[in-house]
Amino acid sequence: MQVVDTIIFDLGNVLIRWDPRFLYKQIFGDDVAAMEYFLTEVCHAEWNERQDKGGLWEDAVAEAIGRHPAHEANIRAYVDRWTEMISGPIEETVVILQQLREMNIRLLAMTNWSHESFPVAEELFHFLSWFEGIVVSGREKIMKPDPAIYKLIIERYQLNPSSTAFIDDSVKNVKAANAQGINGIHFQGAKDLRVQLKTFGIELPPTV
């Protein structure tokens, strides 16, 4: 059993619930097909990832409107109503984060997130201040699963990969961490996370 003394958290859908559908269900109502078309053809995942790599939202909106001018209002909503894509914290995981903090486990975060919108998240979620440091892809202009971002966090915080765990809801991001010698944990809910942490020598107190 490899004992872990440092944990890197992903943020979206590990500690913070994020999904553009939270917003666009309000806009499209019962027309699920129209919503899915919009999110796969207009403001699709690859388009969003450009901002996670450091692109500017102003440029992204202009580009999308150029492709789909009939959707201008809905495209602008992606930025103007961005906070409505966040339904709140994943409380069960925040409890785990608090418990790890009380155990003096070293805590870091690494997230694929736009540098323009991340300060809003920092205002919304007080627990983001608990991390020693947060690597934000939009600031670094590299994103998971690029090996460079894992190497960056290892070097910046002088980590020992073998005693570090990385928690992410994306299998490809976990595999990329493993490739750098970091112990990857695929997040599949707080209950499973507690079991996974125990295998690395971290036994958390039970919750009431």
C-alpha positions as CSV (number, residue, x, y, z in Angstrom):
1,M,0.0,0.0,0.0
2,Q,1.4,3.4,-1.0
3,V,0.7,6.0,1.6
4,V,-0.4,9.3,0.3
5,D,0.3,12.7,1.9
6,T,-0.8,15.0,-0.9
7,I,-4.1,15.1,-2.8
8,I,-4.9,17.0,-6.0
9,F,-8.6,17.6,-6.6
10,D,-10.4,18.2,-9.9
11,L,-13.2,20.7,-9.3
12,G,-15.9,20.4,-11.9
13,N,-18.3,17.5,-11.0
14,V,-16.0,16.5,-8.1
15,L,-16.5,19.4,-5.8
16,I,-18.8,21.7,-7.9
17,R,-21.7,20.5,-10.0
18,W,-21.4,22.0,-13.5
19,D,-23.4,21.2,-16.6
20,P,-24.5,23.7,-19.3
21,R,-27.8,21.7,-19.4
22,F,-28.7,23.3,-16.0
23,L,-29.0,26.6,-17.9
24,Y,-30.3,25.4,-21.3
25,K,-33.1,23.3,-19.9
26,Q,-34.5,26.6,-18.7
27,I,-34.0,28.1,-22.2
28,F,-35.3,25.2,-24.3
29,G,-37.8,23.8,-21.9
30,D,-39.2,20.5,-23.0
31,D,-37.5,20.6,-26.4
32,V,-34.6,18.3,-25.5
33,A,-33.6,17.7,-29.1
34,A,-33.1,21.4,-29.7
35,M,-31.1,21.7,-26.6
36,E,-28.8,18.8,-27.5
37,Y,-28.4,20.2,-31.0
38,F,-27.3,23.5,-29.6
39,L,-24.8,21.9,-27.2
40,T,-23.3,19.6,-29.8
41,E,-23.3,21.8,-32.9
42,V,-23.3,25.4,-31.7
43,C,-21.7,25.8,-28.2
44,H,-20.1,22.4,-28.3
45,A,-17.6,20.9,-25.9
46,E,-14.6,21.6,-28.2
47,W,-15.7,25.3,-28.4
48,N,-15.9,25.5,-24.6
49,E,-12.5,23.9,-24.3
50,R,-10.8,26.7,-26.3
51,Q,-11.6,29.0,-23.3
52,D,-10.3,26.3,-20.9
53,K,-7.0,26.6,-22.9
54,G,-6.9,30.4,-22.4
55,G,-9.1,31.7,-25.2
56,L,-11.3,34.8,-24.6
57,W,-15.0,34.5,-24.2
58,E,-15.5,37.6,-26.4
59,D,-13.8,35.9,-29.3
60,A,-15.6,32.6,-28.7
61,V,-19.0,34.3,-28.7
62,A,-18.2,36.2,-31.9
63,E,-17.0,33.0,-33.6
64,A,-20.1,31.0,-32.6
65,I,-22.5,33.8,-33.7
66,G,-20.6,33.9,-37.1
67,R,-21.4,30.2,-37.5
68,H,-25.0,30.3,-36.2
69,P,-26.4,33.8,-36.2
70,A,-29.9,32.6,-35.5
71,H,-28.7,31.4,-32.1
72,E,-27.1,34.7,-31.1
73,A,-29.2,35.1,-27.9
74,N,-28.6,31.6,-26.7
75,I,-24.9,31.8,-27.5
76,R,-24.6,35.0,-25.5
77,A,-26.4,33.3,-22.6
78,Y,-23.5,30.9,-22.3
79,V,-21.4,33.7,-20.9
80,D,-24.0,36.1,-19.6
81,R,-25.8,33.4,-17.6
82,W,-22.8,31.2,-16.9
83,T,-23.4,30.9,-13.2
84,E,-26.7,29.2,-13.9
85,M,-24.7,26.2,-15.3
86,I,-23.5,25.6,-11.7
87,S,-26.1,24.0,-9.4
88,G,-23.9,24.3,-6.3
89,P,-21.3,22.3,-4.4
90,I,-21.2,18.5,-4.1
91,E,-21.6,18.6,-0.4
92,E,-20.5,15.1,0.3
93,T,-17.2,15.7,-1.4
94,V,-16.8,19.0,0.4
95,V,-17.1,17.1,3.7
96,I,-14.3,14.9,2.6
97,L,-12.2,17.9,1.7
98,Q,-12.8,19.4,5.1
99,Q,-11.8,16.1,6.8
100,L,-8.6,15.9,4.8
101,R,-7.9,19.5,5.8
102,E,-8.3,18.6,9.4
103,M,-5.9,15.7,9.0
104,N,-3.3,18.1,7.6
105,I,-3.2,16.4,4.2
106,R,-1.6,18.6,1.7
107,L,-4.4,19.9,-0.7
108,L,-4.0,21.2,-4.2
109,A,-6.5,21.5,-7.1
110,M,-6.1,21.3,-10.9
111,T,-9.0,22.2,-13.1
112,N,-9.9,22.7,-16.8
113,W,-11.5,26.1,-16.4
114,S,-11.5,29.5,-18.2
115,H,-9.3,32.1,-16.5
116,E,-12.0,34.7,-17.1
117,S,-14.8,32.8,-15.2
118,F,-12.7,31.1,-12.5
119,P,-12.6,34.2,-10.2
120,V,-16.4,34.0,-10.1
121,A,-16.2,30.4,-8.8
122,E,-13.7,31.6,-6.2
123,E,-16.3,34.1,-4.9
124,L,-19.1,31.5,-4.9
125,F,-17.3,28.7,-3.1
126,H,-15.4,29.5,0.0
127,F,-13.8,26.0,0.2
128,L,-11.6,26.9,-2.8
129,S,-9.5,29.0,-0.4
130,W,-8.6,25.7,1.5
131,F,-6.2,24.7,-1.2
132,E,-2.5,25.5,-1.0
133,G,-2.7,26.2,-4.7
134,I,-4.9,25.7,-7.7
135,V,-3.6,25.2,-11.3
136,V,-6.2,26.6,-13.7
137,S,-5.8,25.5,-17.3
138,G,-7.0,28.8,-18.7
139,R,-4.2,30.6,-16.9
140,E,-1.6,28.1,-18.0
141,K,-2.9,27.7,-21.5
142,I,-2.6,23.9,-21.2
143,M,-5.3,21.5,-20.0
144,K,-5.8,18.0,-18.8
145,P,-5.0,15.4,-20.1
146,D,-1.9,17.1,-21.6
147,P,1.1,15.7,-19.7
148,A,2.5,19.2,-19.5
149,I,0.0,20.3,-16.9
150,Y,0.8,17.4,-14.7
151,K,4.5,18.1,-15.0
152,L,3.7,21.7,-14.2
153,I,1.9,21.0,-10.9
154,I,4.6,18.5,-9.9
155,E,7.4,21.0,-10.4
156,R,5.6,24.1,-9.1
157,Y,4.7,22.4,-5.8
158,Q,7.7,20.1,-5.6
159,L,5.5,17.0,-5.4
160,N,6.6,13.4,-4.9
161,P,4.2,11.7,-7.4
162,S,4.3,8.3,-5.6
163,S,2.9,9.9,-2.5
164,T,0.4,12.1,-4.4
165,A,-3.2,11.2,-5.4
166,F,-5.2,12.9,-8.1
167,I,-9.0,12.8,-8.1
168,D,-10.9,13.4,-11.3
169,D,-14.3,12.3,-12.8
170,S,-12.6,11.8,-16.2
171,V,-11.0,8.5,-16.9
172,K,-8.6,9.9,-19.5
173,N,-7.4,12.6,-17.0
174,V,-6.8,9.9,-14.3
175,K,-4.8,7.8,-16.8
176,A,-2.7,10.8,-17.7
177,A,-1.9,11.3,-14.0
178,N,-0.9,7.6,-13.7
179,A,1.4,8.1,-16.6
180,Q,3.3,10.7,-14.6
181,G,3.6,8.4,-11.6
182,I,0.7,10.0,-9.7
183,N,-1.9,7.8,-8.1
184,G,-5.0,8.4,-10.0
185,I,-8.5,8.0,-8.5
186,H,-11.5,8.0,-10.8
187,F,-14.3,9.9,-9.0
188,Q,-17.5,8.0,-8.9
189,G,-19.1,9.6,-5.9
190,A,-18.2,10.5,-2.4
191,K,-18.9,7.0,-0.9
192,D,-16.5,5.3,-3.4
193,L,-13.9,8.0,-2.9
194,R,-13.8,7.2,0.8
195,V,-13.0,3.6,0.0
196,Q,-10.4,4.6,-2.6
197,L,-8.6,6.9,-0.1
198,K,-8.5,4.1,2.4
199,T,-6.4,2.0,0.0
200,F,-3.9,4.8,0.1
201,G,-3.7,4.9,3.9
202,I,-6.2,7.7,4.5
203,E,-9.1,6.5,6.6
204,L,-11.7,9.3,7.1
205,P,-14.0,9.4,10.0
206,P,-17.6,8.4,9.2
207,T,-20.2,11.0,8.6
208,V,-23.4,11.1,10.7
